[in-house]
Amino acid sequence: MGIRINNMKGSTNIKDPKVLLIRPPQLFYYGSWPIGPRLSVPTGLIAIASYLQKKGVDVSIYDSFVESNSSHK
């Protein structure tokens, strides 16, 4: 299954498309209330991934806050 991409030069078919959605690192201010990072689910990325998967695109999500080995304190 392929996906058709329309651009200014015409359209292109891409077979087996793959997409990586990235949630970038965030800076948290530990001195303000509430103290510490505010964890949340990246619902926007999940919604985009769900839509793309329904269209036949192989989607991965990289959450740098969860995947990162470093912490900023």
C-alpha positions as CSV (number, residue, x, y, z in Angstrom):
1,M,0.0,0.0,0.0
2,G,1.3,3.4,-0.8
3,I,0.4,7.0,0.0
4,R,0.1,9.8,-2.5
5,I,1.7,13.1,-1.6
6,N,0.7,16.2,-3.6
7,N,3.2,19.0,-3.9
8,M,3.8,22.0,-6.2
9,K,5.6,19.8,-8.8
10,G,2.9,17.2,-9.0
11,S,2.1,14.1,-7.0
12,T,4.3,11.3,-5.8
13,N,3.5,7.8,-4.5
14,I,5.5,6.6,-1.5
15,K,5.5,2.8,-0.8
16,D,5.6,1.8,2.8
17,P,5.8,5.3,4.4
18,K,7.3,5.6,7.8
19,V,7.0,8.6,10.2
20,L,8.7,9.4,13.4
21,L,6.8,11.9,15.6
22,I,9.1,13.6,18.2
23,R,8.1,15.2,21.5
24,P,11.1,17.5,22.1
25,P,12.9,18.0,25.4
26,Q,11.3,20.5,27.8
27,L,12.8,22.8,30.4
28,F,11.1,22.7,33.8
29,Y,11.4,25.3,36.4
30,Y,11.7,23.6,39.8
31,G,11.3,26.7,41.9
32,S,7.7,27.4,41.0
33,W,4.5,25.7,42.3
34,P,3.9,22.8,41.7
35,I,7.4,21.7,42.2
36,G,8.9,19.3,39.6
37,P,8.1,18.4,36.1
38,R,4.5,18.3,34.9
39,L,4.0,14.9,33.3
40,S,1.3,14.6,30.6
41,V,0.4,12.3,27.8
42,P,1.3,13.7,24.3
43,T,-2.3,13.5,23.1
44,G,-1.7,15.7,20.1
45,L,1.0,13.3,18.8
46,I,-1.1,10.3,19.6
47,A,-4.0,11.8,17.6
48,I,-1.7,12.4,14.6
49,A,-0.2,8.9,14.9
50,S,-3.7,7.3,15.0
51,Y,-4.8,9.2,11.9
52,L,-1.6,8.2,10.0
53,Q,-1.9,4.6,11.0
54,K,-5.5,4.4,9.7
55,K,-4.0,5.7,6.4
56,G,-1.5,2.9,6.3
57,V,1.6,4.7,7.6
58,D,4.0,3.1,9.9
59,V,4.3,5.5,12.8
60,S,6.6,5.7,15.8
61,I,6.6,8.3,18.7
62,Y,9.8,9.3,20.4
63,D,9.1,11.1,23.7
64,S,12.4,12.7,24.8
65,F,11.2,13.3,28.3
66,V,10.5,9.6,28.8
67,E,13.4,8.2,26.7
68,S,16.1,10.5,27.8
69,N,18.8,9.2,30.2
70,S,19.6,12.6,31.6
71,S,17.7,14.8,34.0
72,H,18.1,18.5,34.5
73,K,17.9,19.6,38.2
